[in-house]
């Protein structure tokens, strides 16, 4: 892990891309309802908030392992959100 700043940028880019993908889906499918897509956006925002809160936690002793775990959690939760988008 390079730095806390890079991890925050990664979280921001991944979640931003997921939300953008949902908006693109909504634009290209105007005849379908947006209840499920809005739920995905809410989940993405919750994921963003949770991960940023974990990054800003200063009570961690081993920061390298902590940041690596956050990065892995970002991958897992990001893939789950992407799978939800693909299922729309």
N, C-alpha and C positions, 0 to 999 in steps of 0.2 A: 504494500500500500504506500503510495507516494506521499499523500498528505490528507489531512482532514478536508482541505479545500477541494481537492480533486474528487474525493468521495462525495461531497455535497454536490459538486457539478454533475457527477455521474447519476446521482439520484434524481437531480432536477431534469437532466436530459432524458433519462429513461421514462420517468413518469410523464414528462411533457409530451414525448413521442406517443405514448399510449393514449393520452387524452386527445391528442391531435388525430390519431387513428380513429377514435370513436366519433369525433366530429366529422371526419371524412365519411365514415360509414353512414352517419345520420343524413348528410347532404346527398349522398348517392342513393339512399333508400328512403325517400320522403314518404312513401306509402306505408311503411312499417312504423309501429309505435316506438316511442323513445324511452319507455319505462326501463327496459333492460339496459339500454345504453347509458342512461342517466345513473343507474345503479353502479355500472362499471366505473364511471367518472367519480362517483362518490367513494368507491373502494380505492381508486387510484389516489385520491386526495388524502384519504385516511392512511394509506401506505406511506405516502410522502411525509405526512406529519409524524408518523411513528418512527420512520427511519431517521429523519432529521433530529428528532428528540433523542434517539439513541446515539447519534453522532455527537451531539452536544453534551452528553453525559460526562461529567468531569470526575466522577468517583471511580472510574475504571483503572485498575492497576496495570494490566497488560494491554496497552492501547493497540498494538499491532494485531494481536489476536482478536480484539474487540472489533476493530475496523474490518478485518477479514471476514468475521462472522456477519457483519452488517452487509458487506458486499455480497456474500452468498445469499443472505436473506433477500436482498434486492433482486438477485437473479431468480430465485424461487417465486417470489411474489409477482415479479414482472411477467414471468412465463405464465403464471396462473391468470393474470389479467389479459394477456395476449390470447390465451386459449378461450377466454370468455368472449373476446371480440370476435374470434374466428367462429364461435358457435352462434353468433347473431344471425 
